[in-house]
Amino acid sequence: MPLFKKKKTEEKKDLQASSIEKENGDGTGISIKVLGTGCGSCHALVENVKKAVEQKGLDVEVEFITDMKIAMQYGAMAMPALVVNGKLVSAGRIYKPSQIIELLDKFCLLDQH
């Protein structure tokens, strides 16, 4: 019986992954999302991400998502969380704009644009 349970779990993960991919659109460009509850810390991270994007001269929309079901699909267990191109890159921290730029550069996301 454990094999059947494992298969259902894998199917559920695939379903969640596909729903996340649909949110990201066609996969071109950079997708940046801040996940949070709407608290002051979450809003601070959103503003800092927008400043970082502006400083780099990128034309990228920063989405702020407060739906906890979506946050859980990304695996975010602490808020605010930062998702770039569908991947959770930070949770539970408020980064300064300069730190966000470093974080994105570390993941080789801004070097391409």
BAMARTOR-973383 format. One line per field, with one value per residue: x, y, z of N, C-alpha, C, O in turn. Coordinates in steps of 0.001 Angstrom, whole numbers, padded with zeros to 6 digits. Each point is the difference from the previous one (the first is absolute). Example, Ala and Ser with C-alpha at 12.3 -4.5 7.8 and 13.67 -1.06 7.14 Angstrom:
<sites>
nu = c(013190|-001386)
nv = c(-005690|001069)
nw = c(007800|-001385)
cau = c(-000890|000820)
cav = c(001190|001190)
caw = c(000000|000060)
cu = c(000900|-000770)
cv = c(001200|001090)
cw = c(000000|000730)
ou = c(001036|000509)
ov = c(-000019|001108)
ow = c(000665|000169)
</sites>
This chain:
<sites>
nu = c(000783|001611|-000024|-001520|000555|001322|-000978|-001142|001277|000593|-001552|-000050|001578|-000444|-001371|000894|001067|-001322|-000620|001528|000183|-001653|000502|001206|-001937|000516|-000148|-001564|002167|-000182|000344|-001162|000792|-001709|001332|-002242|000819|001993|001326|000172|-000132|-002075|-001237|000470|-000914|-002114|-000452|000226|-001814|-001750|000266|-000478|-002163|-000959|000347|-001424|-001501|-000492|-000120|000357|-001360|-000384|000391|-002023|001397|-002178|000194|-001237|-002028|-000585|-000800|-002109|-001358|-000167|-001832|-001441|002072|001208|-000911|000042|-001502|001981|-001491|001549|-001236|-001397|001612|-000525|-000398|-002210|001180|-001854|000085|000987|-000653|002223|-000597|001022|-001236|-001467|000747|000521|-001716|-000773|001070|-000585|-001899|001623|-000670|001355|000957|-001816|-000045)
nv = c(-001214|-000972|-002102|-001289|-000925|-001785|-001947|-001036|-001223|-002054|-001592|-000869|-001541|-002092|-001164|-000967|-001925|-001803|-000816|-001361|-002133|-001256|-000711|-001882|-001056|001739|001178|001288|000112|002190|-001906|001929|-001593|001419|-001429|000178|000620|000732|-001686|000718|-001722|-000675|001150|-000597|-001916|000078|000952|-001378|-001271|000872|000101|-001858|-000441|001072|-000810|-001698|001356|-000882|-001270|000658|-001527|001822|-002198|000985|-001563|000472|-000464|-000025|000398|002103|001333|-000452|001207|002070|-000445|001451|-000128|001006|001145|000834|-000035|-001041|001051|-001619|001355|001164|001575|-001823|002214|000295|-000366|001273|000313|001322|-000488|000132|002169|001254|000174|001694|002106|000688|000775|002064|001696|000344|001202|001508|001134|000692|-001810|-001065|001062)
nw = c(000000|001188|-000755|001013|001958|-000074|-000468|001627|001353|-000685|000324|002063|000476|-000692|001341|001832|-000271|-000171|002006|000913|-000685|000842|002065|-000195|-000131|-001338|001887|-000961|-000603|000543|001120|000117|001408|000352|001093|-000195|001992|-000702|000631|002105|001429|000478|001492|002116|000756|000715|001988|001752|000379|001099|002226|001168|000390|001729|002068|000302|000991|001999|-001838|002138|-000908|001260|-000207|000125|000788|-000350|-002175|001849|-000862|-000489|001623|000570|-001310|000847|001214|-000917|000851|-001595|001695|-002089|-001673|-000118|-001323|-000185|-001304|001339|-000066|001188|-000006|000259|001889|-000052|-002222|001553|-002071|000401|-000253|001553|001870|-000035|000272|002078|001226|-000398|001017|002143|000038|000304|001787|001611|000856|000801|001999)
cau = c(-000783|000779|000302|-001111|000025|001113|-000372|-000938|000768|000757|-000955|-000390|001106|000007|-001128|000371|001040|-000598|-000790|000966|000503|-001030|000046|001181|-000177|000640|001354|000999|000256|000130|-001228|000332|-001166|000205|-001099|-000111|-001318|-000454|000550|000968|001224|-000266|-000037|001373|000721|-000525|000579|001431|000158|-000283|001157|001095|-000331|000175|001438|000595|-000580|-000787|-001436|-000560|-001068|000150|-001318|-000123|-001024|-000359|-000742|000883|000004|001039|001283|000328|000385|001413|000760|000366|-000490|000192|-000312|-000258|000796|000318|-000021|000512|-000183|-000648|000816|000099|001405|000166|-001192|000170|000962|-000224|001267|000163|000105|001326|000076|-000862|000772|001015|-000676|-000398|001234|000516|-000754|000254|-001241|000086|001105|-000515|-000796)
cav = c(001214|001234|000442|000787|001296|000747|000442|001107|001154|000502|000638|001262|000929|000371|000893|001276|000588|000500|001194|001076|000366|000770|001344|000683|000323|-000865|-000339|000923|001131|-000241|000081|000219|000034|000060|-000681|000468|000128|001382|000739|001033|-000621|-000447|001201|000511|-000806|000351|001284|-000184|-000737|000967|000891|-000767|-000164|001322|000292|-000804|000438|-001086|000194|-001206|000240|-000710|-000384|-000224|-001031|-000205|-001255|-000950|-001272|000133|000030|-001372|-000744|000288|-000546|001083|-000253|001238|001158|-000007|-000909|000517|-001029|000500|-000992|-001191|-000671|000672|000332|000569|-000020|000480|001095|001232|000410|001343|-000101|-000469|-001432|-000673|-000037|-001036|-001292|-000327|-000239|-001293|-001036|000234|000390|001339|000032|-000317|001115)
caw = c(000000|000009|-001349|-000504|000672|-000549|-001336|000140|000473|-001140|-000897|000621|-000186|-001406|-000194|000591|-000834|-001234|000297|000201|-001317|-000683|000539|-000504|-001404|-000989|000401|-000524|000870|001427|000778|001405|000870|001437|000674|001376|000623|-000106|001149|-000323|-000502|-001375|-000833|-000072|-000984|-001330|-000384|-000223|-001261|-001071|-000091|-000596|-001420|-000606|-000036|-001074|-001265|-000578|-000177|000601|000968|001268|000503|001437|000150|001401|000105|000677|-000733|-001022|000716|000402|-001203|-000228|001112|000917|001356|000746|-000827|-001438|-000814|-001327|-001041|-001275|-001072|000527|001001|001284|000233|001332|000844|001359|000095|-000750|-000591|-000541|-001463|-000420|000285|-000983|-001244|000188|000020|-001370|-000756|000439|-000691|-001446|-000662|-000589|-000952|-001327|-000520)
cu = c(000830|000337|-001110|-000014|001119|-000355|-000960|000714|000782|-000921|-000415|001095|000060|-001117|000330|001039|-000594|-000840|000915|000537|-001021|-000009|001149|-000125|000755|001454|001080|000177|000120|-001353|000394|-001287|000455|-001244|-000046|-001425|-000588|000508|001017|001288|-000157|-000002|001399|000806|-000469|000654|001487|000273|-000253|001167|001171|-000210|000215|001489|000708|-000550|-000808|-001466|-000698|-001069|000255|-001399|000053|-001189|-000251|-000801|000931|000012|001084|001374|000434|000396|001476|000877|000437|-000628|000190|-000240|000785|000942|000179|000104|000459|-000072|-000528|000766|000068|001475|000241|-001317|000357|000993|-000446|001364|-000040|000110|001361|000163|-000840|000726|001066|-000615|-000387|001223|000584|-000694|000076|-001261|000097|001113|-000484|-000714|000724)
cv = c(001286|000501|000873|001377|000868|000552|001173|001263|000612|000706|001357|001044|000471|000995|001383|000700|000572|001242|001191|000470|000830|001435|000790|000381|-000956|-000313|000912|001156|-000417|000205|000136|000139|000131|-000618|000497|000145|001394|000864|001044|-000558|-000427|001191|000600|-000780|000326|001290|-000131|-000759|000944|000962|-000705|-000163|001322|000349|-000772|000376|-001073|000387|-001266|000402|-000854|-000272|-000195|-000933|-000243|-001284|-001073|-001377|000022|000001|-001408|-000856|000216|-000560|001049|-000257|001216|001161|001204|-000970|000610|-001158|000640|-001127|-001326|-000728|000847|000263|000583|-000093|000516|001126|001191|000467|001466|-000139|-000522|-001496|-000798|-000111|-001084|-001396|-000433|-000268|-001373|-001150|000186|000397|001361|000097|-000217|001192|001303)
cw = c(000000|-001400|-000564|000634|-000561|-001376|000068|000459|-001146|-000985|000544|-000190|-001448|-000298|000553|-000859|-001280|000258|000248|-001342|-000756|000493|-000582|-001463|-000886|000327|-000571|000968|001452|000666|001470|000794|001444|000623|001436|000459|-000136|001148|-000476|-000573|-001455|-000957|-000149|-001030|-001414|-000484|-000301|-001297|-001172|-000189|-000673|-001507|-000732|-000127|-001109|-001375|-000706|-000115|000466|001005|001238|000531|001509|000199|001481|000217|000578|-000657|-001071|000655|000396|-001198|-000337|001110|001003|001369|000902|-000966|000499|-000724|-001387|-000974|-001305|-001016|000539|001077|001272|000295|001388|000757|001388|000178|-000815|-000493|-000403|-001515|-000478|000241|-000996|-001336|000082|-000051|-001404|-000873|000344|-000736|-001520|-000751|-000667|-001023|-001425|-000631|000088)
ou = c(-000443|000147|000277|-000269|-000186|000324|000154|-000324|000036|000363|-000143|-000301|000234|000201|-000288|-000096|000388|-000048|-000357|000132|000374|-000242|-000104|000890|000063|000660|001185|-000947|000132|-000697|000706|-000880|000985|-001122|001029|-000948|-001181|-000426|000320|000583|000920|000581|000339|000756|000822|000476|000492|000968|000728|000344|000697|000939|000538|000431|000961|000488|-000091|-000524|-000446|000217|000281|-000744|000966|-001137|000920|-000412|000958|000970|000709|000930|001176|000806|000663|001224|000861|-001223|-000500|000335|000298|001067|-000861|000741|-000545|000550|000443|-000449|000276|000783|001147|-001077|001013|000367|-000635|000848|-001056|000325|000059|000651|000358|-000061|000184|000563|000212|-000015|000507|000618|-000739|-000182|-000615|-000010|000661|-000271|-000539)
ov = c(000994|001205|000967|000994|001202|001143|000967|001093|001222|001039|000957|001154|001181|000951|001012|001208|001085|000893|001129|001204|000936|000919|001218|000667|-001199|-000693|-000244|000411|-001179|000980|-000854|000793|-000615|000429|000116|-000233|000210|001144|000071|000592|000150|-000064|000524|000589|000094|000069|000602|000297|-000035|000340|000595|000143|000023|000522|000498|-000489|-000012|000752|-000814|000883|-001194|000930|-000537|000368|-000318|-000291|-000412|-000744|-000987|-000630|-000345|-000919|-000890|-000015|-000265|-000041|000012|-000081|000093|-000361|000730|-000956|001016|-001082|-001073|-001044|001198|-000942|000096|000134|-000393|000314|-000137|000416|000528|-001078|-000805|-000686|-001115|-001035|-000763|-000918|-001153|-000909|-000707|-001019|-000642|-000385|000214|000911|000414|-000014|001033)
ow = c(-000575|-000203|-000710|-000676|-000189|-000323|-000745|-000464|-000139|-000551|-000760|-000303|-000257|-000755|-000640|-000215|-000433|-000847|-000334|-000220|-000708|-000782|-000145|-000529|000270|-000774|000226|000671|000326|-000265|000537|-000336|000411|-000269|000665|-000750|000278|000158|-001187|-000909|-000804|-001083|-001061|-000773|-000912|-001133|-000954|-000700|-000992|-001133|-000822|-000783|-001108|-001028|-000588|-001020|-001228|000822|-000809|000830|-000100|000311|000541|-000293|000755|001123|-000654|000146|-000195|-000503|-000114|000141|-000532|-000128|000840|000141|001124|-001182|001191|000497|-000491|000230|-000432|000207|-000411|000473|-000057|000122|000437|-000581|000578|001133|-001046|000788|-000350|-000497|-000929|-000788|-000378|-000663|-000949|-000597|-000376|-000830|-000871|-000308|-000747|-001155|-001045|-000827|-000952|-001200|-000398)
</sites>
